Amino acid sequence: MNSGLAWFHLNAGCFTMTFPAPPLPSIFCGDRLMSLPHFLASLSSARLSAVVVCLGVSVVSTAMVGAAESVSADSKNSDVIWPQWRGGSQQGVAPEGDYPVEWSEEKATRCKIPGSGASTPVIVGNRAFLTSGIDGQNHLLGVDIDSLKIAFQTPLGDDRGNKHRKGSGSNPSAVTDGKNVVAYFRSGDLACCDLDGKPIWHTNLQEQFGEDTLWWDLGSSPMIVDNLVVVAVMQTGPSYIVAIDIESGEVVWKDDRMVPAPEEAAQSYSTPLATEIDGKKIVAVLGADHLTLTDAKTGERLGTLGGFNPGQEKFFRSIASPVITGNVIVCPYSRGATLTGVDMAKLIEAGDDKNAADDAILWMRDDVGSDVPTPAARDGIVYLVSDGKPSKGKLSALAAETGETLWETSLERIRSSYSSSPLLIGDRLYVTDETGMTSVVENIGGDAEPKLIHANEVDDDEQFTVASPVPFAGGLLLRTKGHLYKLTR
């Protein structure tokens, strides 16, 4: 979960299509995580022999590495397959691999996950890491992917439980740099362990910086940039972004993010993003009616943009995280009613000039959006799953620079909602609803119409799947309310 999910994150029948505009020419690439020599070799080869732009046709290649659009987590360790909630690029894009498109309860294997949690697994090598509240304690769990056996479960403070029926005290996803795993809980406990679950350091942000005042369950996941673990706390009262040294657990910087927003609108469950603008590493955070950009090294505030809630609606809490492609950050807001594209370089140039900051807005849409699922993005295109009552199950692809709709399609209307965030794999989009059913849509990047090819169900006997599907070397992992499923061809 957000884990974008915040306080909590199809049948194959009716599948309607509309095309307001033809797709723009593009090249789709994966975000394969490789060692530096292999990265350079493949990048050189790709640029020399495979960079082909076809008008009206998108060339899909998960073997070619795309332009770096994120600097978060660890991309040098080839064992790090999925280092954080939305992957190494924070765009929801899977590395190259042979992934299943069809499965069922009978074809899948699963293990029971004890306790209650909604975090999305992160993966290093053959081990998946997730969190859960078990017998009144927060726990970090390590699961062997081959055997689906729990390798360890490390207690990390008292579990505060949940307020919302879809949530838990273990909503935030862990994050890893390939050597350390950092877990964060509703109780404020933030702890670092090694890959075998041995604690390295343990602190509590609420004891250091103030109590949790969120109306619902903590949902923002930690993020790693360089050697820093970054956590955003946006709530009524003391709100901040804090960066902690991953080796020592010491606070390196803290940005007091006290921006004006009414009542519940001051509260956010989104996850910070890392990117690089003009050679400087930046932490981007959306919430409390504002987008802020902070220097990842020093904690200096570089840009602030308000206006996401012009009507000052007091219940406009934000759940979905933004997504970055190039210099554009695309921000879902207004309980899924709006979507805004912002040029981050222009926002930094504006400094404290509010009028100039407003000029950084590239476009705003009030006819498309996402409340809980965080969009995926690749090569200048943003992919949305709408979860509002009138638009539940609508999928959209937009050009990040212009906000233009490239295509949209609707999955069959169902009673269940969407809290999981979509996963991009090559020319396919994987979309999971709260029953654990995953719809696989192909032809998302070409000139052919996107098409639903499979709607895959599992039979977890508990409601509210809110974690997102993630890739491992041999397939996909899907955490439902009570189980971890391994899905392979």
Backbone hydrogen bonds, N-H to C=O, Kabsch-Sander energy under -0.5 kcal/mol:
donor,donor_aa,acceptor,acceptor_aa,energy
3,S,1,M,-1.4
5,L,3,S,-2.6
6,A,2,N,-1.2
8,F,5,L,-1.0
9,H,5,L,-0.8
16,T,410,S,-0.9
18,T,408,E,-1.9
28,F,59,V,-2.3
30,G,61,S,-0.9
30,G,64,M,-1.2
31,D,94,A,-0.7
34,M,32,R,-0.7
39,F,35,S,-2.8
40,L,36,L,-2.7
41,A,37,P,-2.4
42,S,38,H,-2.8
43,L,39,F,-2.7
44,S,40,L,-2.4
45,S,41,A,-2.4
46,A,42,S,-2.8
47,R,43,L,-2.6
48,L,44,S,-2.2
49,S,45,S,-2.4
50,A,46,A,-2.5
51,V,46,A,-0.5
52,V,50,A,-1.4
54,C,52,V,-0.6
54,C,57,V,-0.7
57,V,54,C,-1.5
59,V,26,S,-1.0
59,V,57,V,-0.5
60,V,58,S,-0.6
61,S,28,F,-1.9
61,S,59,V,-0.6
66,G,30,G,-1.9
73,A,224,I,-4.5
74,D,176,T,-0.6
75,S,73,A,-0.5
78,S,76,K,-0.7
80,V,77,N,-1.7
81,I,79,D,-1.1
81,I,123,I,-1.2
82,W,123,I,-1.8
87,G,84,Q,-2.1
90,Q,87,G,-1.0
91,Q,86,R,-0.6
92,G,86,R,-2.6
93,V,86,R,-0.5
94,A,424,L,-3.0
99,Y,97,G,-0.9
108,A,104,S,-2.1
109,T,486,K,-1.8
111,C,484,L,-1.7
113,I,482,G,-2.4
116,S,133,G,-1.7
118,A,170,S,-1.6
119,S,170,S,-1.1
122,V,129,F,-2.0
123,I,82,W,-2.6
124,V,127,R,-2.3
125,G,79,D,-3.6
127,R,124,V,-2.2
128,A,143,V,-2.6
129,F,122,V,-2.9
130,L,141,L,-1.9
132,S,139,H,-2.0
133,G,116,S,-2.8
134,I,132,S,-0.7
134,I,137,Q,-2.9
137,Q,134,I,-1.6
138,N,157,G,-3.0
139,H,132,S,-1.7
140,L,154,T,-2.1
141,L,130,L,-3.5
141,L,139,H,-0.5
142,G,152,F,-2.3
143,V,128,A,-3.0
144,D,149,K,-2.9
145,I,126,N,-3.3
145,I,143,V,-0.5
148,L,144,D,-2.2
149,K,144,D,-0.7
151,A,142,G,-2.7
151,A,149,K,-0.6
152,F,142,G,-1.4
154,T,140,L,-2.8
156,L,138,N,-2.8
159,D,136,G,-1.7
167,G,164,H,-1.6
175,V,182,V,-1.8
176,T,83,P,-2.3
177,D,180,N,-1.4
178,G,180,N,-0.6
181,V,193,C,-2.8
182,V,175,V,-3.1
183,A,191,A,-2.7
185,F,189,D,-1.7
186,R,169,G,-2.4
188,G,185,F,-2.2
190,L,203,T,-2.8
191,A,183,A,-2.4
192,C,201,W,-2.6
193,C,181,V,-2.8
194,D,198,K,-2.2
195,L,179,K,-0.6
197,G,194,D,-2.2
200,I,192,C,-3.6
201,W,192,C,-1.4
203,T,190,L,-2.8
205,L,188,G,-2.5
208,Q,204,N,-1.5
209,F,205,L,-3.1
210,G,206,Q,-1.6
223,M,230,V,-2.0
225,V,228,L,-2.2
226,D,71,V,-0.7
228,L,225,V,-2.3
229,V,244,I,-3.1
230,V,223,M,-3.8
230,V,228,L,-0.6
231,V,242,V,-2.3
233,V,240,Y,-3.3
234,M,232,A,-0.5
234,M,268,S,-0.5
235,Q,233,V,-0.5
237,G,235,Q,-0.6
240,Y,233,V,-2.2
241,I,255,D,-2.2
242,V,231,V,-2.5
243,A,253,W,-2.7
244,I,229,V,-2.6
245,D,250,E,-2.9
246,I,227,N,-2.8
249,G,245,D,-2.7
252,V,243,A,-3.0
253,W,243,A,-1.3
255,D,241,I,-3.1
256,D,254,K,-0.6
257,R,239,S,-0.8
257,R,255,D,-0.9
258,M,256,D,-1.4
259,V,257,R,-1.3
264,E,314,K,-0.9
265,A,262,P,-2.1
265,A,314,K,-1.1
266,A,263,E,-1.9
267,Q,264,E,-2.2
268,S,234,M,-2.0
269,Y,318,S,-2.7
273,L,284,A,-2.7
275,T,282,I,-2.2
277,I,280,K,-2.7
280,K,277,I,-1.9
282,I,275,T,-3.1
283,V,294,T,-3.0
284,A,273,L,-2.7
284,A,282,I,-0.5
285,V,292,T,-2.3
287,G,290,H,-2.6
290,H,287,G,-1.4
291,L,305,L,-2.7
292,T,285,V,-2.6
293,L,303,G,-2.7
294,T,283,V,-2.4
295,D,300,E,-3.2
296,A,281,K,-2.5
299,G,295,D,-2.5
302,L,293,L,-3.1
303,G,293,L,-1.6
304,T,351,G,-0.5
305,L,291,L,-2.7
308,F,289,D,-1.2
312,Q,309,N,-2.2
316,F,313,E,-1.2
317,R,315,F,-1.6
318,S,267,Q,-1.5
319,I,371,D,-0.6
320,A,371,D,-2.0
323,V,330,V,-1.7
325,T,328,V,-2.4
328,V,325,T,-1.6
329,I,342,V,-2.4
330,V,323,V,-3.0
330,V,328,V,-0.5
331,C,329,I,-0.5
331,C,340,T,-3.1
333,Y,338,T,-2.2
336,G,333,Y,-0.7
337,A,333,Y,-0.6
337,A,334,S,-1.1
338,T,333,Y,-1.9
339,L,365,R,-2.2
340,T,331,C,-1.8
341,G,363,W,-2.1
342,V,329,I,-2.2
343,D,360,A,-3.0
344,M,327,N,-2.7
344,M,342,V,-0.8
347,L,343,D,-1.7
348,I,344,M,-2.1
349,E,345,A,-2.2
350,A,346,K,-1.7
351,G,347,L,-0.7
351,G,348,I,-0.9
353,D,350,A,-2.3
354,K,352,D,-0.9
357,A,353,D,-2.2
358,D,354,K,-2.2
359,D,355,N,-1.0
360,A,357,A,-1.8
361,I,358,D,-1.6
362,L,341,G,-2.5
362,L,360,A,-0.6
363,W,341,G,-1.3
365,R,339,L,-3.2
376,A,383,Y,-2.1
377,A,91,Q,-1.8
378,R,381,I,-2.3
381,I,378,R,-1.6
382,V,398,L,-2.7
383,Y,376,A,-3.2
384,L,396,S,-2.8
386,S,384,L,-0.5
386,S,394,K,-2.7
392,K,388,G,-0.9
393,G,386,S,-2.3
394,K,391,S,-2.2
395,L,409,T,-3.5
396,S,384,L,-1.7
397,A,407,W,-2.6
398,L,382,V,-2.5
399,A,404,E,-2.5
400,A,380,G,-2.7
400,A,398,L,-0.5
403,G,399,A,-3.1
406,L,397,A,-3.3
406,L,404,E,-0.5
407,W,397,A,-1.3
408,E,18,T,-1.6
409,T,395,L,-2.5
410,S,16,T,-2.0
411,L,393,G,-2.4
412,E,11,N,-0.7
420,S,432,T,-0.6
423,L,430,Y,-2.1
424,L,92,G,-3.1
425,I,423,L,-0.5
425,I,428,R,-2.6
428,R,425,I,-2.2
429,L,441,V,-2.7
430,Y,423,L,-2.9
431,V,429,L,-0.5
431,V,439,S,-2.5
433,D,437,M,-2.6
434,E,417,S,-2.4
436,G,433,D,-1.8
438,T,456,N,-2.6
439,S,431,V,-3.2
439,S,437,M,-0.5
440,V,454,H,-2.9
441,V,429,L,-2.6
441,V,439,S,-0.6
442,E,451,K,-2.8
443,N,427,D,-0.8
444,I,427,D,-1.7
451,K,442,E,-2.4
453,I,440,V,-2.9
453,I,451,K,-0.5
454,H,440,V,-1.2
456,N,438,T,-2.9
457,E,455,A,-0.5
464,F,434,E,-0.7
465,T,434,E,-2.6
466,V,464,F,-0.7
467,A,479,R,-0.5
470,V,477,L,-2.4
472,F,475,G,-2.6
475,G,472,F,-1.2
476,L,487,L,-2.6
477,L,470,V,-3.0
478,L,485,Y,-1.9
480,T,478,L,-0.7
480,T,483,H,-2.4
484,L,111,C,-2.4
485,Y,478,L,-3.0
485,Y,483,H,-0.5
486,K,109,T,-3.3
487,L,476,L,-3.0
487,L,485,Y,-0.5
488,T,486,K,-0.5
